[in-house]
Amino acid sequence: MNLTAENILLLSSILLFLSILASKTSYRVGVPALIMFLLLGMLAGSEGIGKINFNDPKLAQFIGVIALNFILFSGGLDTKWESVRPVLWKGITLSTVGVLITAVSLGVFAHYLMGFTLLEGMLLGATVSSTDAAAVFSILRGRNIGLKKNLGPTLELESGSNDPMAYFLMVSLLLLFKQPDSGFLELAPFFLKQMIIGAGLGYLMGRSMTFIINKINLDVDGLYPVLVTALVLFTFSVTDFVGGNGFLAVYISSVILGNSNFIHKKSLIRFYDGVAWLMQIIMFLTLGLLVFPSDIPPIVGPGILLSLFLIFAARPLSVFISLAFFRMRFREKLFISWVGLRGAVPIVFATYPMLAGVDKANEIFNIVFFITVTSVILQGTTLSSVAKWLHLSVPEKIKKRSPLELELVDSFKSELLEIELNESNPVVGKSIVQLSFPKTAIIIMINRQGKFIRPGGSTVLETGDKLAILADNKETIPKIYESLNVKYSFV
């Protein structure tokens, strides 16, 4: 097929539509949508029915990096600090020490099994050392299964923060390929530089994003997603430019932003949730196109052994060592060990050795692809069963969407009150987002001179406004009065 602009748009729209249908089917059969997307990409490739000739690792890597930025940003934006705070050190330990142990153990095994050099084996281990909990939760939510205690937030934090560590290991090993005389100890300053700059700039950019969004006062609401997109790409690129870990910076900035009050918060979270899904579909389809099915049969044997070692040895070893100093039951650690699904990120990382000219880069890429697919099929289809078997699952509450688009909080409130602002009130002239308003309360309506308006974060309060406010409980009411500079008297 001759690829013209029209043909590319036609094929893209068809593939996107089929991917959406495939994701709907995947919920019912219990297979993560990832597999469906990859298979569609392979079917559309040069060795499939689509006959699309695509063999450009550099373009695939570029698409993967852009996609990963928005996937991490969306995940962090929807992360509640109250949920992850109790499991912060567990998640950080799993995403650093756990990733390192996984990479080293699998790398040593590949060295003896495949005849790779130790460095090549470690490179293979590093590319598949991070997990993809997006596939996990797509199965759990599709079957309305929740997890007991803090298992959900732990897995969420680990999956959002372990990609930067895997990226660091992979880049470091590629540096050792280029500079064989360098030692592992010389990478310590590089690690500290990557993580400290990444975390620092991530925090600063998260605060800056909140300030910019609330202060810029755009005339067109549709430009706010464009503004945030520019800030996300700037965060990654400027952090990478000064030698920090751009992925870590993007994730931390999104967590900071997501736990702050800013204009159009609800709509922006929903928008980037859609963008993240689009990025995942595009990334999986692209990687599927990059895979040549004829290259897979020669590595099936060692691929199965490596997959089994990763699932039943490397992942459990990393989890039990990382969580050795935390109070957790054996069955909880066992379940976290089983939730070690690999996603498209390892396949994206596997393009780096190809571009770096590593001798066995193509073999590493195909093995990584095989490990990823095997992991998702074996662990993904049994995830809900394992959770029930270990008595760690609870029925997940089905959330009903309210017809009201509430801007500051996610759940309906139980206490209703009305407050009127006089001309001497210092909050007059300020926008709602500038108030230190409790997160457990929301202004649902404003009566302004007999006219009722639905407020947003950018709504400026005026003299005489009567605010209808919903609060989560009575304990929140004094905080509401304090934030509005109105004297509160107990009734």
Protein Blocks (a to p, Z undefined) as FASTA:
>chain_A
ZZdfklmmmmmmmmmmmmmmmmmmmmmnopafklmmmmmmmmmmmklmnopacddfklmm
mmmmmmmmmmmmmmmmmpcfklmmmmmmmmmmmmmmmmmmmmmmmmmmmmmmnopafklm
mmmmmmmmpccfklmmmmmmmnopacehjllmmmmmmmmmmmmmmmmmmmmmmmmmmmmm
bcfklmmmmmmmmmmmmmmmmmmmmmmmmmmmmmnopablklmmmmmmmmmmmmmmmmmm
nopafklmmmmmmmmmmmpccehklmmmmmmmmmmmmmmmmmmmmmmmmpcfklmmmmmm
mmmmmmmmmmmmmmmmmmmmmmmmpccdfklmmmmmmmmcccfklmmmmmmmmmnopakl
mmmmmmmmmmmmmmmmmmmmmmmmmmmmnopaccdddddddfbdcfkbmbdcfbdcdddd
dfklmkgopafklpccdfkbccfbdceehiacdddfklccdehiacddddfblklmmmmm
mmnopacddZZ
